[in-house]
Amino acid sequence: MSETKNQIKFTSFSRTRLLAALLLIIVVIINYIIFGVDFGRHIPTGSIMTFEGPSYFYTSGLLPIIVSICLILYCILSYFKGSIGNESNYLVLSEKRFIKTLDTKIEREKIVRMYLTNNEVGIKYLWLFLFVPYLIINYYYMMVNFQQPFLVDPINITAITIFISIIFSASSLVLLYAFPQWYLRIYTDTGKYELWFEPSRRKIELIAKTLGIIKGEREELVKIHSLKNLSKRNVLLATTFLGYGIFNVIVYTTTLAIFQTIVCYFLVIIGIYLLSGEFRKLPLPSSEPSKENGIRYILKSKYYQQFYYVKKSKKTDIVYQHMDFEIFWAICVGAMYIFIIFSITQIWMVINSVNFMILIDNAIIMTLIGGTLLCLVGFHILTPYKVLSIQSDNFLINSPFLNNHEREEQSLKGKFHNLREAFMKNFSEPPLRKKFKKRLVFMIIASGLGILVLMWQYFFYFNLFNIFNF
């Protein structure tokens, strides 16, 4: 039996997930003690939805208890003791889990590329879809109780409890979304190996060296992001979406919101996603990549790292590429176009049908703001940006990066010229033109669905009124 050499052992345990679960458990306990789980009129802290309805536990404590249970189960089931080493001409990976032990041997000569990072979001954007509506709904109930303290006891324990729940739940969201686990992906001629794990931070570079992704001595990490190097385009879009979303959430508690509440959810979700994505970008290496026995790319910042190993690269360059149109963007862009077009069309139909001119100001404001938001999100998904492209015979890697070498000392006119030049590449480069057409068609279909939803609602209620002779 061959001896495993240069072996590194580690323990994988989801510490951040456990901490997030503990924060949510605190929320559950506080809500249970203060609100209880009763229904009816004898709830001293008030009820939700309707008179004699359920207690506030069901809006501020129900989601945390479900998520915390799932997180604890995940921490238990994902725990394992692992090891990575070399045996003859093989890479040996072992995972000792509760149920069974998984041993994987990969022949070194067949490895085409490797990828190790703690910057892989995966489907963790689903946490945004869970927590953002929860936080906004509870903010609404908190403000209602703060503005009407006579409905509860003098110290307003209901509003204070909901406020504590918001703070702890938001902290849990940060842990779940901003601190992803490490992700290893190894490609061979015939398949791939994937592993999510959370080892000790000090063992990461030892693991990378054992895998063969990096060589030589430990390198110094690049210092924290410079705000001057962030993409002005993405930061502007993120702050715009967040600003409008938060503004509408605040307005919703006092007067008529400009958009439906569901649009506020997507505005805030997109804003957080864009802004966090910008801080996840990594600076390009300051020197040429190592080409000893393959090409290695090391992209690092203070908090996030990416290690690439490519056995043979045919072409490496900085190119323009559209952002990946993943499920997140399909859901968010589709919902934005459907509900904003729905809202704008609806208010103009009301004005046209009843000559309700008092709404004309709201209609103009809604049309201008909604149209601006739709143009901004459309511009973002249609305009390509620069990526690090690593091309081989059978794969293509496109990695966004932080613009740490190009210091933009340009006028506003020059920046607009660069954006225009990037957008016009949709018409000059065939691969970009094909994606441009598909995304444009998607946006048109989503807009049409918004109008169809409105027409369905209009005819449904019209027929309902006729049936019951209202």
Secondary structure as UniProt FT lines:
FT   STRAND          5..12
FT   HELIX           15..35
FT   TURN            44..45
FT   TURN            51..52
FT   STRAND          54..55
FT   HELIX           57..60
FT   HELIX           62..78
FT   STRAND          80..87
FT   TURN            88..89
FT   STRAND          90..96
FT   STRAND          101..107
FT   HELIX           108..110
FT   STRAND          111..117
FT   TURN            122..125
FT   HELIX           126..147
FT   HELIX           149..151
FT   TURN            154..155
FT   HELIX           157..178
FT   STRAND          182..188
FT   STRAND          192..197
FT   HELIX           201..203
FT   HELIX           204..211
FT   HELIX           227..229
FT   HELIX           232..252
FT   TURN            253..254
FT   HELIX           261..280
FT   TURN            292..293
FT   STRAND          295..300
FT   STRAND          305..310
FT   STRAND          315..321
FT   HELIX           327..354
FT   HELIX           357..359
FT   HELIX           360..382
FT   STRAND          385..391
FT   STRAND          396..399
FT   HELIX           412..428
FT   HELIX           430..468
//
